[in-house]
Amino acid sequence: MGSCFSIANESTPKKTRETAKEVDSESHRCNRIREVRKEEEWIHKQALAAAVLFQRQVRNGHGMASFDRSASLRCSIGSKDQPLPRSCSTRTRSLNDSLLQPHQFINQGIKVEDLQSKHFVLVHGGGFGAWCWYKTIALLEEAGYEVTAIELTGSGIHSFDTHTVTSLSQYAKPLTDLLENLTPEEKVILVGHDFGGVCISYAMEKHSSKVHKAVFVGAAMLRNGQTALDIFSEKIGMGSNELMERAKVFHHANGNDRPPTAITFDKHLLKDLLFNRSPAKDVALASVSMRPIPFAPVMEKLSLTEDNYGSVRRYYIETTEDNAIPLAIQESMVNNSPHVEVFRLRGADHAPFFSKPIALHKVLVEISRNQRTKIACSYRCREP
């Protein structure tokens, strides 16, 4: 009898310990997910408050030319009554938020105040507005950066009629005006999304001395003499981007016998095309906020030189689940553009500021801290 109990007691505790470890592991995982979701909800509320305050400021007549720093909630550093929230750039990573591993960030010890430029200028894509950057603005400002989100002509809350925009210079004027008004010693980091990539390229050519670095986020990165339409109409493999072709809607404000004046996207296909990985609340925000894209700038050939555009350090952030500018086209643009450093956001759709805001933030911070003066050739950072 004793030996029977002895055998049972040797085997049972081992299984019990294994089961307990599995339960503890699952419990830890669930607790971590809950913690991350609470923190992401806090980010959303903070950023949404910034957008609401800005809209109120505009309605009260305080101007609307540019989104010069968000009105996001700020906490006084060192306050005992209201301690500063933990920076989201160092939060525990969400299991669903793939991003570069810590060992891939080589400039973690550099402080924001020691950077040559800590001023990000965010340039939205076609149809979007400054509103699309609300999460990115909140995260960057919390990390100590200065942030300006531009409203391009006829976009967002800019009052100009989109159908009357006739050139790229007119469309990008809010951006070029900002660069012209910088102090002689000030430089900025330009970040362009979608067609915003064309706008920052144009600005780099005109004001290269004002641009410290340029970041293309799932954006059109053109070569000299190309148009944005060349990129958006590019063949993928043996076929075209059928979803993009089905979604495009042309508008003829000057009559059907004249060239289109603007483009929009079929609202029934908007989610599949642009927001296939984005939260429902951000898709809803976009569906009521997007405006037509002026057609003339899309058709304009970009004139770029190595002395101006080519003198600015460039980075490309690839978005792997992008249905508007598929990964194959992004890679083609990178391969045809020398001296571009590449990061890749796995699981990001065409709007990574919605679908992967934390991952996007961390890559932008890493780019701001990158001290290399010259990139010898294009190369791809390892994926997580």
N, C-alpha and C positions, 0 to 999 in steps of 0.2 A: 504494500500500500504506500509505504514511504517513498519507494523508488518511483512509483507512478506519479506521485505529486511532484517529485524532484524533476522528472522529465518535463512535465507540464510547465513547471515554474521557469525552466530554462528557455523554453520556446515562446511562451506567451508574452513575457515582458518585451522581447525583441519586436514582435509584431505591434505591440501596444505603442512602443516608442516610435516606430516607423509611422504608425497612424497619427500619433500626436504631432510628429514633425510635419506631416502633410496638412493637418488641420491648422497648425501654427502658421505654416507658409501661406495657406489660402487666406487665413485671417489677416495676415500682414499685407498681402496683395490687395485685399478688399479695402482695408484701412487706407492704404496708399492711394488707391483710386479715388476714394471718397475725399481724401485730403486734396488731391490734385483738382478734382472737380470743383471743390469749394473755392480754391484759389483762382481757377479759371473764371468762375462766376464773379469773383471779386474784380478781376481784370475787366470783364465785360461791363460790369456796373460802373466802374471808374471811367472807362473810356466812353461809355454811353452818356455819362453825365457831362463829359467834356463836349460831346457833340450837341447836347441839348443846350448847354450854356452858350455855346458859340452861336447857335441858331437864334437864341434870345437876343444876343448882342447885336446880330445883324438886323433883327426886327426893330430893335430900339435905335437904329440909325448910327451904329458905330463903325460902319464901313463894311465892305464885302469884296475888296479887290483881292485879298489873299488871306489864307488861313494861317496868320503869323503866330505860331505857337498855339497849341490847344489850350482851352480853359479847363484842363483836367484838374481834378482835386489834388491839392498839394498839402503835404504835412511838413511842419517845421522840423528840421533836423535837430535831434537832441532833446526834443520836448518829452518830458516825463509823463505829462498828462495824456499825450497822444503820440505814442512811439511810431517811428517810421515803419510802414509795412515792409516785410521781407521782399527784397528785390526779386522780380520774376525771372531775371536773368540767371539766378542761382537756385531756383526752385527745383524740387524733385521732378524729374521728367515724367510726363504722362506716357503710359504704355502705348498710347495711340499716336504719340507725337514724335515721329522719327526725326532725328537730327544728328548732326555730326557728333562723334564721340569726344569726350573731354581731351583726350590726347591729341586730337586733330587741331585743337585751338592752341596756337603756339605763342600767343601774346596776352595770356591771361593776367600777367602781373602789371601791365601798363594801366595807369590811372587816366580817367577821362580828362582831367585838368592838364595832363601832360601831352595830350594829343595836339598835332599840328592843326587839325580841324575837328571840332566836335559839333558842327552845325550840319544837320541833315536837311536837305530840301527834297521833299517827296513829291513826285509828279505822277498823277493818276493816268490811267489808260483811257482809250476811247470810250465815251459814254459814261464813264465814272466821274467822280468829283473828289474833292478833298475828304469828304465823308468816309470814303472807303478805307482810309488809313487810320481810323479812330483807335484801333487796338495798338497799332505800331507806334502812334504818337504817344499814347499813355505809357507804353513800355520803355521807349527811348527816353522820354522825359524823366521817368522814375529813375532811370540809370544815370541821369545827370547830363544828358545831351540837350542841345538846343534843336528844336524841330520847327520847320515851316512846311506846311502842306499847301501846294499851289492849286488854285482854281484856274484852269486854262480857259481861254475865251469861249464863251457859250457853253461852259460846262458847270456842273454842280449848281451853286447858287449865283454864279456869274450871270448878270442880267442880259447879256448880249444874245441876239437871235442866232442860233446855231446855223441856220440856213443861209446866213449872210456872211459867214466866214469864208474868205476867198483865197487864203494863202497860209502856208505854214508859219511865216513870220507873224501874221496876225493872230493865229491860234496860240502860238507859244509866247506872245508878248508879255503876259504876266510873269513868266519865268525869266525872260531876258531883262525885263525891267528890274526884277529883284537883283539879278547879278550886276547890272549896271550901277545900282545904288549901294553896293557893298563898299566898305572902306577899302583903300588901296591894299592894305595888308591882309584882308580877310579872304579866306577861301572856304568853299563848302563841299560837302559830299552830295552829289546828285544821285537820286534813286528814281529810275523810271520803270513804270509797269506798262506792258502792252504797248499801245501807240505812244505812251509816254517815253519809250525808248528812243523814238524818232525825235521827240521834242528835246530830250537831253543831249542827243547827238548834235542837233542844230545849235543848241546853246553852247556846247563844248567848242564847236567850230568858231562861234562868234566871240566867246569869252573864255577861252581856255585858261587864261591867267587867273581866273576866279574859281576854277574848279580843281579841287584837290584830288578827288577820285570820282568815278562814275560807276554806278551799279545798275545793271539791267536785270529786272526781275520778271521772268517769263515774258520778255519784251522783244519788240522788233529791234534788232541790231543790224542796221543797214550798212552796205558798202557804198562807196562813192558812186553816184549815178543811179542808185536803186530807189524805188518807191516802196511805201509800206504795202501797197496792193500786191507788189511782186512777192512779198513774204507771205501775206495772208492767203494768196492764191497758189502758193507753191505746192507742187505735187508731192505726195507722201508715198514713197515706194512706187507702186505701179498705178496708184489712183490718186484722186484729190481728196481734200478734207470735205467729205460729203455733208457732215453735220453743219459745218460752217456755211457751206453753200445753201443748204436748206434754211438755215436760220436767218441769213441776211435779208433785210427788207430795204429797198432803195426808195428814197423820197425825192420828188421832183417839185420843189416849191416854185420853180420858174416855168412849169409846164412840162408835160410828158415828152415833148419833142426836144427838150433841152437836157443837158447832162444832169445827173442826180446832184442834189444839194446836200444830202445827208444820208446816213445809214443807221438803221436800228436793227435789233434782233427780235425775232419772233418770241413773244413772251412764253409761249408753250415749250420752247426749246432752250430757254435761257438757262435753266438749272443744269441741263445736260451739257450745254456748251461751256459755260463759264464757272458753274458752282457745283459740280458733281460730287465734291467732297466737303463742301462748306456747310456749317450749321444752318438749320432752317430759318432761324431769326435773322441771320445775315443775308440769306437769299431774299427774305421778305423785305429787308431794308433796301437791297439793291433794286428789287422789282419796282419799288415806288420812287426811287431816287435817280435812276439812270436816265440820261438824256440822249438825243440823237448825236451821232458822230459826224462832224462836218466832212464832206466828201473831198473838197479841193485839196486839203493838206495830205490826204491819203494818196492822192494821185501825183503829188509833187516829188520830183527827183531831188534827192539830197546831195548837196555838194560838200564833200569832206576832204580835208588835206591832212597829210602826215604831220605837218608843222603845227597845226592847231588841234584838231580832233585827236590825231595820233599821239600827241604829247601827253594826254591825260591817261592816268592809270585806270584800266577798265576791269570790271568784274561781271561775271554772268551767273545768275542764280537760276538753275534749271528747275522746272516744275514737272515732275514725272507723270502726273495724271492729268495733264493739261489737254483738253479737247479743242481749245481755240487755236493755240500754237503748239501742236504736238511735239513731243520730245525729239522726234527725228528732225523736225525743222529747226528746233533750238540748237541741236548738235551741229546741223549744217551751217547755221549762222556763226557759231563759235569756231568751227573748223576753217571758215573763210575769213576770220578776223584774227590777225596775229596779235600776240601779247595780251591775251585775255586770260585771267585766272577764273576758274570755274568751281562753283559750289553746286551741290545737288540736294534738293529737298524731296525726299521720297514721300509719296502720299499726298503731295500738294497738287491742287487743281489750278485753274488759271488765276484764282484769287487767293494766293497763299497768305495774304494778310487776314483772310477769314479762315481758311482751312488749316493753316499751320502758323499761327501768329508767333508762338514762342520760338519755333525753329527759325523762322525768318528773322526775328529779333536777334537771336544769338549769332546768326551769320552776319548781320549788319554790324553788330558790335565787333565781331572778329575782323571784319573788313576795315573798320575804322581804326583798329589797333595795328594793322599790318604795316610794318615799317620798311618793307623792301622797297627800294627805289626804282627797280626795273624788273619786269617779268620777261625772262628770256624767251618763253614760248607758251602757247596754250597748254594747259594740263588740267586734268580732272581730279578733284579731291576725292579721296576714297569715300564710298558711301557708308552710312552707319550699319 
